[in-house]
């Protein structure tokens, strides 16, 4: 090997050695970094904390909502038909969406479904002034009944007319809202006893014997005339005929002596479709006193609690009655009557300066408690009077979406699921079915 070749080999060997050394240094550095990384990086901590669950109150509210949608909530009195009538509702395409969803009033399909309302009794309301014109009450009754049946026909996927409790149950199973009907004011019978059966055939399941004035049947709690001192002779025949054909007798609105006449005469239990307890609004004859409530229980009847603030809270009633008198004086001084041009402006200004008080959902529960105490849990139900008491509904029960709020309060007060099921519908249905059974047995 010559010198030149030797030198080249030597250089190559040193070059290879240098490369290997560098590689070893890099490898060692990587290993060192891994070790350092392993030492410096803490082990990943797994969070095993269990997130907090719903509170006891939240669970109770959820249960109230569940019960509202499990039981067939039946309300004894909702004034939708007359509200639509005075709003010029017609069974035409441009109007038919109103009962489905609207910002007006207290009832529509969407809100009813939200609140769990399944069988609202549609009130066929006949104002007392119609009694002054022969035939006018019956004509209006037919018009309002046609409206209810027309709404059901226009929305067969959402509503159905219920002629019996069994009809209502079947509609509930189909996911529809049942529309039973009650006639508010027996003036629709006019002076013809045959009209009792006529309205039974048209789907009327109860008749409120009178309204704000004495009529041919009996005296009114709002009227001081005392025309018949209770039931008239014709009224006695009407009650017996209602028993015969299978229409529930509704004693809301009647005078005290008319109530006792009915209780002595009827062969079947009766209802108060939208009344409350007089104890909380002393002197208000439209409500029922303790003795009347006890007797209703003894006779198997049902008192369906009205939600209106003036029906359930004496302090609120006094304040609102005082405001009404002051407002009437303002209109009188201005030479304007309710409904005349300029009246709305005066009323709106007065109301802004004198805000009204409202009762709350707890007060409605107080009335239920009292009926349970006096008559038992089998003799009370819901009779809201939605769409019939104006802007007087209590806080927490402003429309038909709010029944779960009342059920929640009842659960808080210790009512069992079975109790609430009775209050929601079973109590009224017991009377409804018994009235039908007795009629069929005749």
TORVO-236241 format. One record per residue (C-alpha): residue number from 1; residue in three letters; chain; z, y, x. Coordinates in Angstrom, 2 decimals. Each point is the difference from the previous one (the first is absolute). Layout:
N
(node NUM,"ALA","A",(Z,Y,X))
...
// end
This chain:
442
(node 1,"UNK","A",(0.00,0.00,0.00))
(node 2,"UNK","A",(-0.99,3.34,1.52))
(node 3,"UNK","A",(2.18,3.08,-0.11))
(node 4,"UNK","A",(-1.95,1.62,-2.80))
(node 5,"UNK","A",(0.34,-3.02,-2.28))
(node 6,"UNK","A",(3.68,-0.33,0.77))
(node 7,"UNK","A",(0.67,3.61,-0.90))
(node 8,"UNK","A",(-1.83,-0.31,-3.29))
(node 9,"UNK","A",(1.98,-3.11,-0.95))
(node 10,"UNK","A",(3.24,1.70,0.91))
(node 11,"UNK","A",(-0.80,3.02,-2.14))
(node 12,"UNK","A",(-0.93,-2.23,-2.94))
(node 13,"UNK","A",(3.22,-1.94,0.28))
(node 14,"UNK","A",(2.08,3.19,0.06))
(node 15,"UNK","A",(-1.92,1.33,-3.02))
(node 16,"UNK","A",(0.73,-3.14,-1.97))
(node 17,"UNK","A",(3.63,0.16,1.02))
(node 18,"UNK","A",(0.20,3.63,-1.17))
(node 19,"UNK","A",(-1.48,-0.88,-3.38))
(node 20,"UNK","A",(2.45,-2.86,-0.49))
(node 21,"UNK","A",(2.89,2.24,0.97))
(node 22,"UNK","A",(-1.04,2.66,-2.50))
(node 23,"UNK","A",(-0.39,-2.65,-2.70))
(node 24,"UNK","A",(3.48,-1.34,0.71))
(node 25,"UNK","A",(1.46,3.52,-0.16))
(node 26,"UNK","A",(-1.73,0.68,-3.37))
(node 27,"UNK","A",(1.13,-3.35,-1.39))
(node 28,"UNK","A",(3.56,0.61,1.11))
(node 29,"UNK","A",(-0.10,3.49,-1.56))
(node 30,"UNK","A",(-1.17,-1.42,-3.31))
(node 31,"UNK","A",(2.74,-2.59,-0.01))
(node 32,"UNK","A",(2.57,2.65,0.85))
(node 33,"UNK","A",(-1.25,2.20,-2.86))
(node 34,"UNK","A",(0.25,-2.89,-2.42))
(node 35,"UNK","A",(3.55,-0.66,1.12))
(node 36,"UNK","A",(0.93,3.65,-0.27))
(node 37,"UNK","A",(-1.66,0.20,-3.41))
(node 38,"UNK","A",(1.87,-3.07,-1.14))
(node 39,"UNK","A",(3.26,1.43,1.21))
(node 40,"UNK","A",(-0.52,3.52,-1.29))
(node 41,"UNK","A",(-1.45,-0.83,-3.48))
(node 42,"UNK","A",(2.78,-0.94,-2.40))
(node 43,"UNK","A",(-0.57,-2.91,-2.35))
(node 44,"UNK","A",(-1.53,1.03,-3.35))
(node 45,"UNK","A",(2.72,0.43,-2.64))
(node 46,"UNK","A",(-0.78,-1.47,-3.44))
(node 47,"UNK","A",(1.39,2.09,-2.86))
(node 48,"UNK","A",(1.83,-2.38,-2.32))
(node 49,"UNK","A",(1.44,2.76,-2.20))
(node 50,"UNK","A",(-0.53,-0.77,-3.72))
(node 51,"UNK","A",(-1.27,3.10,-1.85))
(node 52,"UNK","A",(2.31,1.17,-2.78))
(node 53,"UNK","A",(-0.76,-1.45,-3.45))
(node 54,"UNK","A",(-0.05,1.86,-3.32))
(node 55,"UNK","A",(3.25,1.58,-1.11))
(node 56,"UNK","A",(1.95,-1.30,-2.96))
(node 57,"UNK","A",(-1.24,2.96,-2.05))
(node 58,"UNK","A",(-3.62,-0.65,0.95))
(node 59,"UNK","A",(0.34,-3.64,-0.97))
(node 60,"UNK","A",(1.51,0.97,-3.36))
(node 61,"UNK","A",(-2.87,2.39,-0.70))
(node 62,"UNK","A",(-2.51,-2.69,0.97))
(node 63,"UNK","A",(1.73,-2.41,-2.38))
(node 64,"UNK","A",(-0.11,2.59,-2.81))
(node 65,"UNK","A",(-3.72,0.43,0.50))
(node 66,"UNK","A",(-0.50,-3.77,0.07))
(node 67,"UNK","A",(1.91,-0.48,-3.26))
(node 68,"UNK","A",(-1.95,2.83,-1.62))
(node 69,"UNK","A",(-3.21,-1.89,0.73))
(node 70,"UNK","A",(1.38,-3.45,-0.84))
(node 71,"UNK","A",(1.46,0.77,-3.43))
(node 72,"UNK","A",(-2.01,1.23,-2.97))
(node 73,"UNK","A",(1.24,3.57,-0.24))
(node 74,"UNK","A",(-0.24,1.07,-3.63))
(node 75,"UNK","A",(0.55,3.64,-0.96))
(node 76,"UNK","A",(0.76,0.65,-3.64))
(node 77,"UNK","A",(-1.67,3.37,-0.30))
(node 78,"UNK","A",(-2.82,1.80,1.84))
(node 79,"UNK","A",(-1.83,2.88,-1.66))
(node 80,"UNK","A",(-3.36,-0.39,1.73))
(node 81,"UNK","A",(-2.17,-0.11,-3.16))
(node 82,"UNK","A",(1.18,3.33,-1.40))
(node 83,"UNK","A",(-0.15,1.65,3.44))
(node 84,"UNK","A",(-3.62,-1.05,0.25))
(node 85,"UNK","A",(-0.67,1.10,-3.58))
(node 86,"UNK","A",(1.18,3.56,0.55))
(node 87,"UNK","A",(-2.00,0.07,3.25))
(node 88,"UNK","A",(-3.16,-0.73,-2.03))
(node 89,"UNK","A",(-0.41,-3.44,1.57))
(node 90,"UNK","A",(-2.92,-1.96,-1.41))
(node 91,"UNK","A",(-1.24,-3.54,0.48))
(node 92,"UNK","A",(-2.98,1.21,1.99))
(node 93,"UNK","A",(-0.99,-0.69,3.60))
(node 94,"UNK","A",(1.16,3.31,1.45))
(node 95,"UNK","A",(3.51,-0.46,-1.42))
(node 96,"UNK","A",(0.61,-3.71,0.51))
(node 97,"UNK","A",(1.28,0.37,3.55))
(node 98,"UNK","A",(3.01,2.03,-1.14))
(node 99,"UNK","A",(2.21,-2.99,-0.93))
(node 100,"UNK","A",(-0.84,-1.61,3.36))
(node 101,"UNK","A",(1.01,2.75,2.41))
(node 102,"UNK","A",(0.85,3.63,-0.63))
(node 103,"UNK","A",(2.30,2.67,1.36))
(node 104,"UNK","A",(1.02,0.98,-3.53))
(node 105,"UNK","A",(2.74,-1.51,-2.12))
(node 106,"UNK","A",(2.41,-2.79,0.83))
(node 107,"UNK","A",(-2.14,-3.10,-0.57))
(node 108,"UNK","A",(-3.18,-1.48,1.39))
(node 109,"UNK","A",(-1.10,-3.45,1.15))
(node 110,"UNK","A",(0.39,0.65,3.73))
(node 111,"UNK","A",(3.54,1.35,-0.28))
(node 112,"UNK","A",(1.00,-2.71,-2.49))
(node 113,"UNK","A",(-1.11,-2.72,2.42))
(node 114,"UNK","A",(1.91,1.69,2.83))
(node 115,"UNK","A",(3.17,0.06,-2.09))
(node 116,"UNK","A",(-0.37,-3.52,-1.40))
(node 117,"UNK","A",(-0.45,1.13,-3.62))
(node 118,"UNK","A",(-1.66,-2.83,-1.92))
(node 119,"UNK","A",(0.52,0.58,-3.73))
(node 120,"UNK","A",(0.39,3.66,-0.98))
(node 121,"UNK","A",(0.25,0.50,-3.76))
(node 122,"UNK","A",(-2.61,2.60,-0.87))
(node 123,"UNK","A",(1.53,2.48,-2.43))
(node 124,"UNK","A",(-2.09,0.75,-3.05))
(node 125,"UNK","A",(1.73,3.34,-0.48))
(node 126,"UNK","A",(-0.35,1.77,-3.36))
(node 127,"UNK","A",(1.38,3.57,0.00))
(node 128,"UNK","A",(2.19,0.86,-2.97))
(node 129,"UNK","A",(-2.30,2.80,-1.17))
(node 130,"UNK","A",(-2.64,-2.62,-0.87))
(node 131,"UNK","A",(2.31,-1.15,-2.81))
(node 132,"UNK","A",(-0.86,3.17,-1.90))
(node 133,"UNK","A",(-3.60,-1.13,-0.53))
(node 134,"UNK","A",(-0.47,-3.30,-1.86))
(node 135,"UNK","A",(-2.00,-2.46,2.06))
(node 136,"UNK","A",(0.17,2.03,3.23))
(node 137,"UNK","A",(2.64,-2.18,1.67))
(node 138,"UNK","A",(-1.87,-3.23,-0.70))
(node 139,"UNK","A",(-3.28,1.52,1.22))
(node 140,"UNK","A",(1.61,1.10,3.27))
(node 141,"UNK","A",(1.63,-3.41,0.44))
(node 142,"UNK","A",(-3.39,-1.70,-0.34))
(node 143,"UNK","A",(-1.53,2.45,2.48))
(node 144,"UNK","A",(2.66,-0.68,2.63))
(node 145,"UNK","A",(-0.14,-3.76,-0.52))
(node 146,"UNK","A",(-3.78,0.16,0.46))
(node 147,"UNK","A",(0.59,1.89,3.24))
(node 148,"UNK","A",(2.30,-2.71,1.38))
(node 149,"UNK","A",(-2.30,-2.86,-0.99))
(node 150,"UNK","A",(-2.97,2.00,1.34))
(node 151,"UNK","A",(1.66,0.48,3.40))
(node 152,"UNK","A",(0.68,-3.74,0.21))
(node 153,"UNK","A",(-3.60,-0.78,-0.99))
(node 154,"UNK","A",(-1.37,2.43,2.58))
(node 155,"UNK","A",(2.13,-1.50,2.81))
(node 156,"UNK","A",(0.37,-3.71,-0.83))
(node 157,"UNK","A",(0.80,-0.81,3.63))
(node 158,"UNK","A",(3.03,2.30,-0.07))
(node 159,"UNK","A",(1.38,0.22,-3.56))
(node 160,"UNK","A",(0.37,-2.13,-3.10))
(node 161,"UNK","A",(1.56,0.68,-3.39))
(node 162,"UNK","A",(3.10,-2.13,-0.59))
(node 163,"UNK","A",(0.71,-0.92,-3.62))
(node 164,"UNK","A",(2.87,-2.34,0.91))
(node 165,"UNK","A",(2.34,-0.65,2.92))
(node 166,"UNK","A",(-2.08,-3.09,0.80))
(node 167,"UNK","A",(-3.09,2.21,0.26))
(node 168,"UNK","A",(1.81,2.26,2.44))
(node 169,"UNK","A",(1.10,-2.96,2.12))
(node 170,"UNK","A",(-3.55,-1.35,0.19))
(node 171,"UNK","A",(-1.36,3.41,1.03))
(node 172,"UNK","A",(2.68,0.19,2.71))
(node 173,"UNK","A",(-1.13,-3.38,1.35))
(node 174,"UNK","A",(-3.55,1.35,0.13))
(node 175,"UNK","A",(1.15,2.99,2.04))
(node 176,"UNK","A",(-0.69,2.47,-2.82))
(node 177,"UNK","A",(2.19,2.62,-1.62))
(node 178,"UNK","A",(0.87,-0.89,-3.60))
(node 179,"UNK","A",(-0.15,2.77,-2.57))
(node 180,"UNK","A",(2.22,-0.80,-3.00))
(node 181,"UNK","A",(0.32,2.81,-2.54))
(node 182,"UNK","A",(2.83,1.60,-1.94))
(node 183,"UNK","A",(-0.42,2.61,-2.73))
(node 184,"UNK","A",(2.29,2.99,0.55))
(node 185,"UNK","A",(0.67,1.27,-3.53))
(node 186,"UNK","A",(-0.31,-2.15,-3.09))
(node 187,"UNK","A",(-1.86,2.85,-1.69))
(node 188,"UNK","A",(-3.18,-1.94,0.77))
(node 189,"UNK","A",(0.97,-2.39,-2.79))
(node 190,"UNK","A",(-0.35,2.98,-2.36))
(node 191,"UNK","A",(1.31,-1.09,-3.42))
(node 192,"UNK","A",(-1.79,-3.35,-0.02))
(node 193,"UNK","A",(2.01,-3.09,0.89))
(node 194,"UNK","A",(-3.23,-1.93,0.67))
(node 195,"UNK","A",(-0.51,2.15,3.08))
(node 196,"UNK","A",(2.84,-1.85,1.74))
(node 197,"UNK","A",(-2.08,-3.16,0.11))
(node 198,"UNK","A",(-3.13,2.04,0.73))
(node 199,"UNK","A",(1.56,1.40,3.19))
(node 200,"UNK","A",(1.38,-3.40,0.94))
(node 201,"UNK","A",(-3.58,-1.30,-0.09))
(node 202,"UNK","A",(-1.12,2.96,2.12))
(node 203,"UNK","A",(2.43,-0.98,2.73))
(node 204,"UNK","A",(3.11,2.07,-0.67))
(node 205,"UNK","A",(3.02,-1.95,1.29))
(node 206,"UNK","A",(2.73,2.48,-0.92))
(node 207,"UNK","A",(0.36,3.05,-2.23))
(node 208,"UNK","A",(2.40,2.87,0.73))
(node 209,"UNK","A",(1.06,0.75,-3.57))
(node 210,"UNK","A",(-0.15,3.78,0.34))
(node 211,"UNK","A",(-0.34,2.74,2.59))
(node 212,"UNK","A",(1.17,3.62,0.02))
(node 213,"UNK","A",(0.16,0.54,-3.77))
(node 214,"UNK","A",(1.17,-2.03,-2.97))
(node 215,"UNK","A",(-2.92,-1.96,-1.44))
(node 216,"UNK","A",(-0.57,-2.31,-2.95))
(node 217,"UNK","A",(1.86,-2.81,1.75))
(node 218,"UNK","A",(3.22,1.54,1.34))
(node 219,"UNK","A",(1.79,2.99,1.50))
(node 220,"UNK","A",(-0.55,1.20,3.57))
(node 221,"UNK","A",(2.67,0.65,2.63))
(node 222,"UNK","A",(-1.71,3.33,0.71))
(node 223,"UNK","A",(-0.02,1.13,-3.63))
(node 224,"UNK","A",(3.11,1.38,-1.68))
(node 225,"UNK","A",(-1.41,-0.23,-3.52))
(node 226,"UNK","A",(1.35,-3.49,-0.76))
(node 227,"UNK","A",(-2.69,-0.63,-2.58))
(node 228,"UNK","A",(0.94,-3.61,-0.71))
(node 229,"UNK","A",(3.43,-0.26,1.63))
(node 230,"UNK","A",(-1.42,-2.88,2.01))
(node 231,"UNK","A",(-2.79,-2.32,-1.11))
(node 232,"UNK","A",(-1.92,0.88,-3.14))
(node 233,"UNK","A",(-0.71,-2.63,-2.65))
(node 234,"UNK","A",(-3.55,-0.16,1.36))
(node 235,"UNK","A",(1.42,-0.29,3.50))
(node 236,"UNK","A",(1.98,-3.09,-0.99))
(node 237,"UNK","A",(-3.22,-1.61,-1.19))
(node 238,"UNK","A",(-1.71,0.99,3.25))
(node 239,"UNK","A",(2.69,-1.65,2.14))
(node 240,"UNK","A",(-0.18,-3.20,-2.02))
(node 241,"UNK","A",(-3.79,0.00,0.22))
(node 242,"UNK","A",(0.15,0.52,3.75))
(node 243,"UNK","A",(2.29,-3.02,0.23))
(node 244,"UNK","A",(-2.43,-2.01,-2.14))
(node 245,"UNK","A",(-3.19,0.75,1.94))
(node 246,"UNK","A",(1.55,0.02,3.48))
(node 247,"UNK","A",(0.32,3.63,1.13))
(node 248,"UNK","A",(3.10,0.96,1.95))
(node 249,"UNK","A",(2.14,2.74,-1.56))
(node 250,"UNK","A",(0.59,2.87,2.45))
(node 251,"UNK","A",(3.04,2.16,-0.75))
(node 252,"UNK","A",(-0.64,2.68,2.64))
(node 253,"UNK","A",(-0.17,3.44,-1.67))
(node 254,"UNK","A",(1.78,-1.05,-3.21))
(node 255,"UNK","A",(3.22,1.60,-1.24))
(node 256,"UNK","A",(3.29,-1.82,0.44))
(node 257,"UNK","A",(0.26,-0.94,-3.68))
(node 258,"UNK","A",(-3.60,-1.26,0.03))
(node 259,"UNK","A",(0.91,-2.17,3.01))
(node 260,"UNK","A",(2.90,-1.61,-1.83))
(node 261,"UNK","A",(-2.14,-0.55,-3.08))
(node 262,"UNK","A",(-2.58,-1.82,2.11))
(node 263,"UNK","A",(2.60,-2.14,1.74))
(node 264,"UNK","A",(1.39,-1.12,-3.34))
(node 265,"UNK","A",(-3.42,-0.75,-1.47))
(node 266,"UNK","A",(-2.08,-1.61,2.75))
(node 267,"UNK","A",(-0.34,-3.77,0.31))
(node 268,"UNK","A",(-0.91,0.13,3.70))
(node 269,"UNK","A",(1.15,1.91,3.09))
(node 270,"UNK","A",(-1.30,3.56,0.47))
(node 271,"UNK","A",(-0.79,2.18,2.99))
(node 272,"UNK","A",(0.51,3.56,1.13))
(node 273,"UNK","A",(-3.27,0.44,1.91))
(node 274,"UNK","A",(0.98,3.19,1.86))
(node 275,"UNK","A",(3.60,1.07,-0.52))
(node 276,"UNK","A",(2.99,0.51,2.28))
(node 277,"UNK","A",(3.79,0.15,-0.28))
(node 278,"UNK","A",(1.56,2.95,-1.82))
(node 279,"UNK","A",(3.12,-0.20,2.15))
(node 280,"UNK","A",(-1.79,1.81,2.82))
(node 281,"UNK","A",(-1.50,2.69,-2.27))
(node 282,"UNK","A",(2.74,0.66,-2.58))
(node 283,"UNK","A",(-1.21,1.09,-3.42))
(node 284,"UNK","A",(-3.60,-1.07,0.59))
(node 285,"UNK","A",(-0.64,-2.15,-3.08))
(node 286,"UNK","A",(-3.38,-1.10,1.34))
(node 287,"UNK","A",(1.97,-2.29,2.34))
(node 288,"UNK","A",(2.24,-2.87,-1.08))
(node 289,"UNK","A",(3.78,0.16,-0.04))
(node 290,"UNK","A",(2.26,-2.79,1.25))
(node 291,"UNK","A",(0.51,-1.58,-3.42))
(node 292,"UNK","A",(-3.73,-0.12,-0.65))
(node 293,"UNK","A",(-0.61,-1.61,3.39))
(node 294,"UNK","A",(2.67,-2.62,-0.67))
(node 295,"UNK","A",(-1.51,-0.81,-3.40))
(node 296,"UNK","A",(-3.48,-0.28,1.49))
(node 297,"UNK","A",(1.38,-2.56,2.42))
(node 298,"UNK","A",(1.80,-1.94,-2.72))
(node 299,"UNK","A",(-3.22,-0.14,-2.02))
(node 300,"UNK","A",(-2.11,-1.12,2.97))
(node 301,"UNK","A",(-1.93,3.24,0.49))
(node 302,"UNK","A",(-1.11,1.86,3.11))
(node 303,"UNK","A",(0.52,3.64,1.07))
(node 304,"UNK","A",(-2.78,1.16,2.32))
(node 305,"UNK","A",(1.20,2.91,2.08))
(node 306,"UNK","A",(-1.92,3.28,-0.16))
(node 307,"UNK","A",(-0.48,1.59,3.45))
(node 308,"UNK","A",(-0.28,3.66,-1.09))
(node 309,"UNK","A",(2.58,2.21,1.74))
(node 310,"UNK","A",(1.17,1.57,-3.27))
(node 311,"UNK","A",(0.62,-3.49,-1.41))
(node 312,"UNK","A",(2.15,-1.20,2.87))
(node 313,"UNK","A",(1.94,2.95,1.44))
(node 314,"UNK","A",(2.00,2.41,-2.16))
(node 315,"UNK","A",(0.22,2.71,2.66))
(node 316,"UNK","A",(-3.75,-0.03,0.52))
(node 317,"UNK","A",(-0.57,-0.01,-3.76))
(node 318,"UNK","A",(2.24,3.06,-0.46))
(node 319,"UNK","A",(-1.77,1.90,2.76))
(node 320,"UNK","A",(-3.47,-0.85,-1.29))
(node 321,"UNK","A",(0.92,0.77,-3.62))
(node 322,"UNK","A",(1.37,3.37,1.09))
(node 323,"UNK","A",(-3.20,0.72,1.90))
(node 324,"UNK","A",(-2.10,-0.97,-3.00))
(node 325,"UNK","A",(1.92,2.43,-2.22))
(node 326,"UNK","A",(-0.43,2.82,2.53))
(node 327,"UNK","A",(-3.70,-0.70,0.34))
(node 328,"UNK","A",(-0.43,-0.04,-3.77))
(node 329,"UNK","A",(1.71,3.39,-0.17))
(node 330,"UNK","A",(-2.38,1.39,2.64))
(node 331,"UNK","A",(-3.00,-1.16,-2.00))
(node 332,"UNK","A",(1.47,1.37,-3.21))
(node 333,"UNK","A",(0.62,3.39,1.61))
(node 334,"UNK","A",(-3.61,-0.01,1.21))
(node 335,"UNK","A",(-1.25,-0.88,-3.47))
(node 336,"UNK","A",(-1.63,-3.19,1.33))
(node 337,"UNK","A",(0.35,-3.60,-1.20))
(node 338,"UNK","A",(-0.26,-3.16,2.06))
(node 339,"UNK","A",(-3.66,-0.82,0.64))
(node 340,"UNK","A",(-1.26,3.50,-0.64))
(node 341,"UNK","A",(-1.78,2.10,2.66))
(node 342,"UNK","A",(2.53,1.42,2.44))
(node 343,"UNK","A",(2.67,-2.61,-0.70))
(node 344,"UNK","A",(-0.78,-2.12,3.05))
(node 345,"UNK","A",(0.33,2.99,2.31))
(node 346,"UNK","A",(3.44,0.89,-1.38))
(node 347,"UNK","A",(1.16,-3.62,0.16))
(node 348,"UNK","A",(-1.25,-0.52,3.57))
(node 349,"UNK","A",(1.69,3.17,1.23))
(node 350,"UNK","A",(3.28,-0.96,-1.70))
(node 351,"UNK","A",(-0.07,-3.51,1.46))
(node 352,"UNK","A",(-0.58,1.30,3.53))
(node 353,"UNK","A",(3.03,2.25,-0.31))
(node 354,"UNK","A",(2.10,-2.65,-1.74))
(node 355,"UNK","A",(-0.70,-3.45,1.51))
(node 356,"UNK","A",(1.10,-2.90,-2.16))
(node 357,"UNK","A",(2.51,-2.64,0.97))
(node 358,"UNK","A",(-0.86,-3.69,0.07))
(node 359,"UNK","A",(2.10,-3.12,-0.34))
(node 360,"UNK","A",(-0.59,-2.83,2.46))
(node 361,"UNK","A",(-0.63,-3.74,-0.01))
(node 362,"UNK","A",(3.72,-0.70,0.40))
(node 363,"UNK","A",(0.64,1.55,-3.42))
(node 364,"UNK","A",(-2.47,-2.36,-1.65))
(node 365,"UNK","A",(1.91,-2.87,1.60))
(node 366,"UNK","A",(3.23,1.47,-1.44))
(node 367,"UNK","A",(-1.43,-0.40,-3.51))
(node 368,"UNK","A",(-1.00,-3.58,0.74))
(node 369,"UNK","A",(3.51,-0.66,1.29))
(node 370,"UNK","A",(1.54,1.34,-3.20))
(node 371,"UNK","A",(-2.20,-2.10,-2.27))
(node 372,"UNK","A",(0.85,-3.07,2.08))
(node 373,"UNK","A",(3.70,0.84,-0.29))
(node 374,"UNK","A",(-0.15,0.51,-3.77))
(node 375,"UNK","A",(-2.61,-2.54,-1.11))
(node 376,"UNK","A",(-0.81,-2.24,2.95))
(node 377,"UNK","A",(-2.86,-0.33,2.44))
(node 378,"UNK","A",(-2.13,-1.75,-2.64))
(node 379,"UNK","A",(-0.37,3.23,-1.98))
(node 380,"UNK","A",(-1.52,2.65,2.26))
(node 381,"UNK","A",(-3.46,0.81,1.35))
(node 382,"UNK","A",(-2.31,2.77,1.21))
(node 383,"UNK","A",(-1.38,2.55,-2.49))
(node 384,"UNK","A",(-1.07,2.80,2.33))
(node 385,"UNK","A",(-1.89,2.28,-2.42))
(node 386,"UNK","A",(-2.49,0.71,2.82))
(node 387,"UNK","A",(-2.62,2.54,-1.09))
(node 388,"UNK","A",(2.34,0.98,-2.83))
(node 389,"UNK","A",(2.83,2.05,1.56))
(node 390,"UNK","A",(-2.01,2.50,2.04))
(node 391,"UNK","A",(1.35,1.28,3.29))
(node 392,"UNK","A",(3.49,-1.38,-0.52))
(node 393,"UNK","A",(-0.20,-3.38,1.72))
(node 394,"UNK","A",(2.83,-0.73,2.43))
(node 395,"UNK","A",(-0.25,0.07,3.76))
(node 396,"UNK","A",(-1.12,-3.43,1.15))
(node 397,"UNK","A",(-1.71,-0.89,-3.29))
(node 398,"UNK","A",(-2.81,2.54,-0.27))
(node 399,"UNK","A",(-2.74,-2.40,-1.11))
(node 400,"UNK","A",(-0.84,-3.66,-0.57))
(node 401,"UNK","A",(-0.21,-0.74,3.73))
(node 402,"UNK","A",(3.76,0.37,0.39))
(node 403,"UNK","A",(1.61,-2.94,-1.86))
(node 404,"UNK","A",(0.99,-1.60,3.34))
(node 405,"UNK","A",(2.31,2.97,0.59))
(node 406,"UNK","A",(1.98,-0.85,-3.13))
(node 407,"UNK","A",(0.07,-3.71,0.83))
(node 408,"UNK","A",(1.28,0.91,3.48))
(node 409,"UNK","A",(2.92,1.94,-1.51))
(node 410,"UNK","A",(0.80,-2.91,-2.34))
(node 411,"UNK","A",(0.03,-2.37,2.98))
(node 412,"UNK","A",(2.33,2.36,1.82))
(node 413,"UNK","A",(2.34,-0.15,-2.98))
(node 414,"UNK","A",(0.16,-3.76,0.09))
(node 415,"UNK","A",(-2.48,-1.04,-2.68))
(node 416,"UNK","A",(-1.35,-3.49,0.61))
(node 417,"UNK","A",(-3.68,-0.92,0.09))
(node 418,"UNK","A",(0.49,-1.68,-3.38))
(node 419,"UNK","A",(1.56,3.19,-1.44))
(node 420,"UNK","A",(-2.91,2.09,1.22))
(node 421,"UNK","A",(-2.54,-2.44,-1.43))
(node 422,"UNK","A",(1.69,0.36,-3.40))
(node 423,"UNK","A",(-0.02,3.80,0.22))
(node 424,"UNK","A",(-3.63,0.10,1.14))
(node 425,"UNK","A",(-1.35,-2.02,-2.90))
(node 426,"UNK","A",(1.89,-3.05,-1.22))
(node 427,"UNK","A",(2.36,1.89,-2.29))
(node 428,"UNK","A",(-2.77,1.78,-1.90))
(node 429,"UNK","A",(-2.14,-3.11,-0.07))
(node 430,"UNK","A",(2.83,-1.96,-1.57))
(node 431,"UNK","A",(-0.01,2.42,-2.94))
(node 432,"UNK","A",(-3.81,0.20,-0.11))
(node 433,"UNK","A",(-0.33,-3.79,-0.16))
(node 434,"UNK","A",(2.81,-0.37,-2.54))
(node 435,"UNK","A",(-1.61,2.54,-2.32))
(node 436,"UNK","A",(-3.29,-1.89,0.25))
(node 437,"UNK","A",(1.72,-3.35,-0.52))
(node 438,"UNK","A",(1.77,1.10,-3.18))
(node 439,"UNK","A",(-3.22,1.52,-1.36))
(node 440,"UNK","A",(-1.92,-3.20,0.69))
(node 441,"UNK","A",(2.71,-2.12,-1.62))
(node 442,"UNK","A",(-0.39,1.96,-3.23))
// end
